């Protein structure tokens, strides 16, 4: 009973803490302005199943896709084994699913072991790619310190958890062979049976190993669960809602601002009824509260994989812009705003903003708006939309823009086109010499 009570305390504590952290993230996302993403539910379901569940956009990089599939399948399927561990921990049973599932149980345990081994292989490959091969897309000034360590921590944790699972099964396998009480004949052990000969044969010592690995595995999972909200690996959860709320419009189609639409349509049609505009709204975005809730959800979903930055033409040619950094900066600023609310109340102003304090003007004007970053993202994140909103604020609220943009604006005002030529000279190119 003592073990069951301890397990219940750990389970409830971890669940409550995780719920509180998720509630804070949900609160932070809701700080963004409203945006309707409830249309076309069947298209949204298809997108979520295809992109998040089916991992379709991962296939553009085959090696990473295969290794990631090992981790993804292991995470999803081994949760069935975690459910059994939770029931065993609460009721003091051992392999509670063995009797009702019969021969299927042996197949499941065997599958779990193979998946656990593949997860370990995938994690080792990813560690080598990051720390030995040092692939370029895992580098960058935004990938120093914590972001770099975070990825390694997760991979090491997953190796330890899967190793504990296999070690637990190896000890269980030996105890079953010895007909030790409580260890019923159940499960197939295609991987751990090869670990068993390396372990001591003393039954009491094997019980200590099996119980120790059991506790390490489940407590490690509970700790990992509460680590996720502080990590880029929160995309394990966020990828599904984020792809559901994907932008289904054609890439490159910008969102019109109601306040501007009202003015333009009123000029063209005096009978036009103005669209409702949110009170106190501004042009574009200076801080995270000015972005939409979907932009903020994108920030929490970012995997920091660097695919967006690796295909960004501005970054490739040495410009300061990194779409990954845009998402990471947005998330860091949003977290800071959320912490300020917790400590000082919702009306607290710290004198900082996303634009200038986190993202520089040089970064936003380096963007070519080519949409390569949004196309490359494996979970349909849209860094471009954030960049455009920051640009809108700079131009329409502050009247500040890059010199080349100001030149274009002047040409449009004077010549009716982005070019410096007078309207009367536009067809000169068609005249024969």
C-alpha positions, 0 to 999 in steps of 0.5 A, a space after each residue: 500500500 505504501 508504494 501505491 500511495 506514493 505512486 498516487 501522490 507522484 501521479 497527482 502532483 505531476 498531473 496538477 503541475 502539468 495542468 497549471 503549466 498548460 493553463 498558463 500557455 493557453 492564457 498566454 496564447 489568448 493574449 493575442 488578438 482574435 482571428 477566425 480559424 473555424 472554417 472548412 472543418 473537413 479541410 482542417 481535419 485532413 491537414 492535421 491528419 496529413 501533416 501532424 499525424 502522417 508526418 508528410 512534410 518530414 519526408 523532404 529530408 529522408 534520413 531525418 524523416 525515418 529517425 523521427 518516425 522511430 521516435 514518433 511511433 515509439 512515443 505514440 504506441 508505447 503510451 499503451 504500455 504506460 497506461 498499464 504501468 499506471 494501472 499497476 502502480 495504482 492497484 498493485 497489480 503486475 502486467 494487468 493487461 496480460 490476462 484479458 489480451 492473451 496472445 495479443 499481449 505478447 505481440 504488443 510487448 514485443 512491438 514495444 521492445 522493438 520500438 524502444 530499440 528504434 527510439 534509442 537508435 534514432 536518438 543516437 543518430 540525432 545526437 551524432 548529427 547535432 554534436 559530431 557532424 554539426 549540421 549547419 541548420 542546427 547552428 546559428 546565434 539563436 541556437 546557443 546556450 539553452 536551445 542547444 542544450 534543450 535538444 540534447 537533454 531531450 534525446 538523452 532523456 529518451 535514451 534513458 527512459 527506453 533503456 530503463 524499459 528494456 532493463 525492466 523487461 530483461 529482469 522480468 524475463 529472468 524472474 518469469 523463467 525462475 517462476 518467482 511469485 507475482 511475476 506471471 508468464 506474460 510478454 515476448 521479449 525480442 530485445 531484452 532477452 539478449 540483455 538478460 544474460 548480462 544481468 545477475 541471476 539472484 532473484 532478490 537482486 533481480 526484483 530490485 533491478 526490475 522495481 528500480 527500472 519500473 520506478 525510474 521509467 514511470 517517474 521519468 515519464 512524469 518528469 518529462 511531461 512537466 519538462 515539455 512546456 519549458 522545451 521546444 519539444 512541446 510541439 509533441 502536443 501542439 503540432 496537432 492543434 496548430 496544423 488544425 488551425 493552419 492557414 488554408 488560404 493560398 500562400 502569399 494572400 495577405 490579410 486585409 485590415 478592416 480599418 483600411 478596408 473601411 476607408 478604401 471602400 468608403 472612398 469608392 462607395 459612399 453607401 458602404 457600411 463600415 466593417 466592425 473594428 476592434 476598439 483600440 486596434 492599431 496597424 500591424 504589431 509592435 508587441 506580442 499582444 498585437 499579433 493574432 492568437 494563431 501567431 502565438 500558437 505558432 511560437 509555442 509549436 516551433 520545433 527549432 529544427 531550422 528547416 525554415 532558416 535553411 531555405 531562407 534566401 535572405 539567411 543563405 545570402 548572409 542577411 541577419 534574418 532567421 525565420 527560426 529566430 523570429 519564432 523563438 523571439 516571439 515565444 521568449 517575449 510572450 513568456 516574458 509577458 506572461 511572467 509579468 502578468 503572474 508577478 505584477 498583474 495584467 496591466 503591467 508595462 515593462 517598457 519592452 516590445 517584440 519589435 526592437 527589443 527582440 526582433 530588429 528592423 534589419 531582420 524584418 526588412 531582410 525578408 523577401 516574403 517568398 514563403 519558403 519558410 512556411 513551405 518548409 515548416 513540418 508543422 505549418 508555422 507561418 513566420 512570414 505573417 509575424 514579419 509582415 505585421 511588424 512591417 505594417 506597424 513600422 510603416 503605418 504607425 511610425 512611418 518608418 521603412 527601409 530606404 528602398 521601400 520609401 523609394 517605392 512608396 514615393 514612386 507609387 505616389 508620384 508615378 502610380 507604379 513602383 518604378 521611377 518612370 513616368 506613366 507616359 513612358 511606360 510603353 517606350 519598351 514596345 516602340 521599334 528603334 
